[in-house]
Amino acid sequence: MAEKKPADIATLPFEAAMAELETIVGKLEKGDVALEDSIALYARGEQLKAHCDRLLKQAEARIEQITFGADGAAKGTKPLDQA
C-alpha cells in the first residue's frame, strides 16, 4: 500500500496545519520514531509552525477594534494593535 503524501503546507488552513503539528509533536515525544524519520518530522514541524505563525499574523492584521467618542458612542474602528 502506498504511503500518503503530505499536503503542501502553503495550502493548509490554520486548523489543519495545527492538527498536523500536534500529531508530529506527539510522535516525537513518544520517541519511538527512527532517527531519520524524526529529523524529517522535525523539519516538517518547523515548516508547519512557521505557516501557523504567518496565518495568525494575517488574522491579527484583519482584526479591528471599535473606537468610542467622548460621549461613549461607537465612532468607528481602528486596527487592533494601534494605541
C-alpha positions in Angstrom: 0.0 0.0 0.0 1.4 3.4 -1.0 2.1 5.9 1.8 0.0 9.1 1.7 2.0 12.1 0.5 1.8 15.0 3.0 -0.2 18.1 1.9 1.6 21.2 0.6 1.9 23.3 3.8 1.2 26.6 1.9 -2.3 25.3 1.1 -3.3 24.1 4.6 -5.8 26.1 6.6 -4.7 27.0 10.2 -6.7 24.3 11.8 -5.3 21.5 9.6 -1.7 22.8 10.0 -2.1 22.9 13.8 -3.6 19.4 13.9 -0.7 18.0 11.9 1.8 19.8 14.0 0.2 18.4 17.2 0.4 14.9 15.7 4.1 15.4 14.9 4.9 16.6 18.4 3.1 13.6 19.8 5.2 11.2 17.7 8.4 12.9 18.6 7.6 13.0 22.3 6.9 9.2 22.3 10.5 8.7 21.0 9.7 5.6 19.0 10.4 7.1 15.6 13.6 6.2 13.8 16.3 8.9 13.7 15.9 9.8 10.0 12.1 9.9 10.4 12.5 12.1 13.5 14.6 14.6 11.5 12.1 14.7 8.7 9.2 15.1 11.1 11.0 17.9 13.0 11.7 19.7 9.7 8.1 19.5 8.7 7.0 20.6 12.1 9.2 23.7 11.8 7.6 24.5 8.5 4.1 24.0 9.9 4.9 26.2 12.9 6.1 29.0 10.6 3.0 28.6 8.4 0.7 28.8 11.5 2.6 31.9 12.7 2.1 33.6 9.3 -1.6 32.8 9.3 -2.0 34.1 12.8 -0.3 37.4 11.9 -2.5 37.8 8.9 -5.6 37.2 11.1 -4.4 39.7 13.6 -3.9 42.3 10.9 -7.6 41.9 9.9 -9.0 42.3 13.4 -10.3 45.7 14.2 -11.0 47.4 17.5 -14.2 49.5 17.9 -13.4 53.1 18.9 -15.6 55.3 21.0 -16.1 59.0 21.1 -16.2 61.2 24.3 -19.9 60.6 24.5 -19.4 56.9 24.7 -20.9 56.2 21.3 -19.1 54.0 18.8 -17.5 56.2 16.2 -15.5 53.7 14.0 -12.8 51.1 14.1 -9.0 51.0 14.1 -6.5 48.2 13.8 -6.2 46.2 17.0 -2.5 46.9 17.6 -2.7 50.7 17.5 -2.5 52.6 20.7 
